[in-house]
Amino acid sequence: MKLGNPPSRYRVRIGKNERVLEVGGGSNPHPRANIVTDKFIESNYHRDDDLRLYPHQKFIAADGNQLPFEDKEFDYVFCNHVLEHVEDPQQFVSELSRVAKRGYLETPSLIGEHLHPKESHRWVLLEIDNKVVMYEKEKIDFQLSLDFGGLFLEEFLINSFAYRIFDGTYPNLRRVMYEWKDEIEVLINPTDQYYHEYFTNWSREVTKKVLPVRGSKKEMILASGFVLDIFKQKAKRVLSRNKPQVPTKAQLISAKSNKSV
């Protein structure tokens, strides 16, 4: 069941004593996670950099399709830019909802994949009618184009304050950001033309459904709120000395020995 669309994975509510898992933490794990898993320890093909962990986090090598945890062992699970890579998305999301009571899922959207495509991404996704809808790229004849990731993910986000406000005000433009409880409603390669149209015929009607028109007042409120968030996040980074680090060899050896999949 869908809970909502948080504007950021840092804008979700998690109790102080709740137990949190991250599946596929990669080089940018969520600081709130107690346990972080990743399938690929040595290869960076599916991520931008080496694995990293915060000092308080435990790392476990595991395949997201067979997580080595009990049912509902966690109160919350983060899964950030992983689903677009997996071979069996139905099994993967079933495992997320098996091991956790609720969670946050984020992937590139159709627009995001066109702006900064990756060869390692097997799937293209959109949220349609409160469901996560995903197609294999060949099913919609998705063609890899120029990768503008360096422009939109690095240059603009680092150096353009105006772009950061725009990106934060329309967080679901480049991303699918989906918070859920109990289970994740996902449709995989649906044959219904209704869904197929969203991925192959981007009309004005589709635009209005995916990105509903908002009034000027709401735009101002959202933009002002995001500007405040930017300064809050900057202050936290300045004050905090707690940053994720590359795991030690001992941590990785331990993770391999504990791997149960």
Secondary structure in CASP SS format (residue, H / E / C, confidence):
PFRMAT SS
TARGET T0000
AUTHOR 0000-0000-0000
METHOD secondary structure of the structure
MODEL  1
M C 1.00
K E 1.00
L E 1.00
G E 1.00
N C 1.00
P C 1.00
P C 1.00
S C 1.00
R C 1.00
Y C 1.00
R C 1.00
V C 1.00
R C 1.00
I C 1.00
G C 1.00
K C 1.00
N C 1.00
E C 1.00
R C 1.00
V E 1.00
L E 1.00
E E 1.00
V E 1.00
G C 1.00
G C 1.00
G C 1.00
S C 1.00
N C 1.00
P C 1.00
H C 1.00
P C 1.00
R C 1.00
A C 1.00
N C 1.00
I E 1.00
V E 1.00
T E 1.00
D E 1.00
K C 1.00
F C 1.00
I C 1.00
E C 1.00
S C 1.00
N C 1.00
Y C 1.00
H C 1.00
R C 1.00
D C 1.00
D C 1.00
D C 1.00
L C 1.00
R C 1.00
L E 1.00
Y C 1.00
P C 1.00
H C 1.00
Q C 1.00
K E 1.00
F E 1.00
I E 1.00
A E 1.00
A C 1.00
D C 1.00
G C 1.00
N C 1.00
Q C 1.00
L C 1.00
P C 1.00
F C 1.00
E C 1.00
D C 1.00
K C 1.00
E C 1.00
F E 1.00
D E 1.00
Y E 1.00
V E 1.00
F E 1.00
C E 1.00
N E 1.00
H C 1.00
V C 1.00
L H 1.00
E H 1.00
H H 1.00
V C 1.00
E C 1.00
D C 1.00
P H 1.00
Q H 1.00
Q H 1.00
F H 1.00
V H 1.00
S H 1.00
E H 1.00
L H 1.00
S H 1.00
R H 1.00
V H 1.00
A E 1.00
K E 1.00
R E 1.00
G E 1.00
Y E 1.00
L E 1.00
E E 1.00
T E 1.00
P E 1.00
S E 1.00
L H 1.00
I H 1.00
G H 1.00
E H 1.00
H H 1.00
L H 1.00
H C 1.00
P C 1.00
K C 1.00
E C 1.00
S C 1.00
H C 1.00
R C 1.00
W E 1.00
V E 1.00
L E 1.00
L E 1.00
E E 1.00
I E 1.00
D C 1.00
N C 1.00
K E 1.00
V E 1.00
V E 1.00
M E 1.00
Y E 1.00
E E 1.00
K H 1.00
E H 1.00
K H 1.00
I H 1.00
D C 1.00
F C 1.00
Q C 1.00
L C 1.00
S C 1.00
L C 1.00
D C 1.00
F C 1.00
G H 1.00
G H 1.00
L H 1.00
F H 1.00
L H 1.00
E H 1.00
E H 1.00
F H 1.00
L H 1.00
I H 1.00
N H 1.00
S C 1.00
F H 1.00
A H 1.00
Y H 1.00
R H 1.00
I H 1.00
F H 1.00
D H 1.00
G H 1.00
T H 1.00
Y C 1.00
P C 1.00
N C 1.00
L C 1.00
R C 1.00
R E 1.00
V E 1.00
M E 1.00
Y E 1.00
E E 1.00
W E 1.00
K E 1.00
D C 1.00
E C 1.00
I C 1.00
E C 1.00
V E 1.00
L E 1.00
I E 1.00
N C 1.00
P C 1.00
T C 1.00
D C 1.00
Q H 1.00
Y H 1.00
Y H 1.00
H H 1.00
E H 1.00
Y H 1.00
F H 1.00
T H 1.00
N C 1.00
W C 1.00
S C 1.00
R H 1.00
E H 1.00
V H 1.00
T H 1.00
K H 1.00
K H 1.00
V H 1.00
L C 1.00
P C 1.00
V C 1.00
R C 1.00
G C 1.00
S H 1.00
K H 1.00
K H 1.00
E H 1.00
M H 1.00
I H 1.00
L H 1.00
A H 1.00
S H 1.00
G H 1.00
F H 1.00
V H 1.00
L H 1.00
D H 1.00
I H 1.00
F H 1.00
K H 1.00
Q H 1.00
K H 1.00
A H 1.00
K H 1.00
R H 1.00
V H 1.00
L H 1.00
S C 1.00
R C 1.00
N C 1.00
K C 1.00
P C 1.00
Q E 1.00
V C 1.00
P C 1.00
T C 1.00
K H 1.00
A H 1.00
Q H 1.00
L H 1.00
I H 1.00
S H 1.00
A H 1.00
K H 1.00
S H 1.00
N C 1.00
K C 1.00
S C 1.00
V C 1.00
END
